[in-house]
Amino acid sequence: MRFLMQSLSCSLLMTCCGLSAAFADDLSSVEQKAATCFACHGDKGKGSDPHLPSLAAQQSVYIVNQLNAFKSGERKNPAMQSKASNLTTEDINNYGAYFAVQQAAKAGGDSGLAQQGKVKAAMCLGCHGGAGEGNGQYPRLAGQHPDYLAQQLSQFKNGSRKNTTMQAIAANLSEDDIKVLAAFFGSL
């Protein structure tokens, strides 16, 4: 009996090691494909361009939904629509999973504005998570560049970016509100 248990343990360990190696190979393959995103979104998705989102630690479901929206033309951005048009469903799912497990970026920002934004952020945290980490279909806001966040809120406000809920929320934000909220989430 003891020999049988040792044999089963050994077999299980070898199987797990084989699966780990296979997973590592799959991750490496996905990372090689995702490297095309690094040119704009930074190494492993840790963007530093203030006009583009950081993808590192972003919600997988959110990334998948956005790539599908770009691919279908529902979300407008010529560069992203062009890139997404060539992606398979498997690619899109893999990109979502890959970027979701990367270490989060931190953009920083004006600490005085961030303190003002902390007071106003409660309205965002219900959907975007208690620390702005995102929640499934709701994106991670923590660590995004303040300029990018302000740009997105302004686009929701003027209607050029579509999302009924976000358009309604942004419609009630002043330019100062947008600035302090963006600084707060960028500082997380």
N, C-alpha and C positions, 0 to 999 in steps of 0.2 A: 504494500500500500504506500509506504513511504517513497519507494522508487517511482511509483506511478505519479504521486504528487509532485516530486522533483522534476520528472519528465514533463508533466503538464506545465509547471511553472517555467521551465526552460523554454518550452515551445511558445508559451504566451509571451515571454520576454523577447524572444527572437521575432515573433510576429509584430509586436509593438515597435521594436527597433526598425523592422522593415517598413512599417507604416510611417514612422517618423522620417526615415530616409526618403520615402516616396513623397511625403508632405513637403519636406525641404526642397526636393527637386521641383515639385509643383510651384512652391513659393518662389523659387529662383526663376522659373519660367515666367510666372506672372510678373515678377519684378522686372525682368528684361523687357516685357511688353509695356509695362507701366512706365518705363524709363522715357518713353515718348512724351509723357506728361510732365516730366521733370524740367524740361526746358522752360516752361511757363510757370508751373506750380512749385518749383523748387525740388531739391533732392529729397526723395521719399515723400514728396508732397508738402514739405515745410517751406511754404512760399515766403518770399520777402518782398515781392512786388506789391506795392500798396493798392494796386487796382485789380489784383487777381486773388481768388480765395486760396487759403492754405487747405490742402486736402488731408493732411496728416491728422489722424484720430477722428476724422469726420464720420458721421453715422453711415454705415454701409447702405442701409435702405435709402437714405437721402441721396447718396452718390448714384446709386442705381436709378432712382427715380429721375434725377436730373439728367443723367446721360441718355436715358430713354426719351426724356422731353426734348433734349437737343436733337436726338436722332430723328424723332417724328416731326420736328419743326415747331412743336408746341412752345418751346422756349427758344427765343431768338438770340443768336450770337453766331455770326458767320464762321468764325474760327472753330468754335466748339461744334457747330452743326456739321462742318466738314470733317472734323476728327471723328465724331460719334457716328456719322453715316457709314463708316467702314467697320464698326465694331459689331461683333456677334453678341448674342444674349449671354453666352459664356464669358466673353471678354468683359462685358459690362458687370456681370456678377463678380467676376474675379477682381476687377478694379475696385469695386465697392469693398470687398473683403480685404484686399491688400491695404488700401489706404486706412481703413478702419483700425487696423492693428499697429499702425505706425505711431511713434511717440509724438504727442501733441507739440505744436509750435506755440510760441508766445510772442505776440507782436509788440507788446508794451504800449506806450502812449503817454499822454499828459496825465500825471497822477492827480492833479487838481480837478481836471474834467472828469476823470474816472470816479473820483469820490462823489461828484455831483450826479453822475450817471447811476451810481450804486443805489441811490434813493429812488430813481425812476425805473430801475430794472425789474422790479417785482412783476410788472405786467408781462414781461418776456419769459420769466423763469418757469411759469406753469407749463408751457409747451417746450421750451428749449432746455429744460433741466435746471435743477437747483443751483448748479454752478456753471450754467451755460454750455454744458457738455453735449447737448443735443439729446434727442429722445426719438429713436426710430426714424420716422419720416421728417422730423423736425431737426434742422441742421445744428451742428455745433457752432456756437458763436464765440466761445472762449478761445482767445488767442488769434482770432482773425484780425487782420490789419484794420485799424479804425477807419482809414480812408475807404477801404473796400466795404465795410459795414455801412458807413454813411452813404456811400454810392447806392447800395442795394436798398436801403430804407428810402432814399430819395426817389429811386425808380418805382418802388411800390407806391409812394405818395403821389407821383405824377402819372401813374398808371402804365408806364412803359414796361414794368415787370408785373406779371399777372399772378395773383393769388388773393382771392376774395378776403380771407381773414387778414392777411398782412396789409392789403390795401386799406382796409377799414381801420386798422391800428395806426398805420403810418399817416393816414389822413388827419389824425388828431395830434400828430407830433409837430412841434415847431422845429425850425432849423437848429436852434440851441439844444432841444431835446435830442435830436438826431446826433448831434456832435457829442453830447455827454454820454449817451448810451453806447455809441461806437467806441468812445474812449474807455468806458468801463469794461465792455466785453473784450476789447483788445488787451486790456491789462491782466486778464485772468490767465 
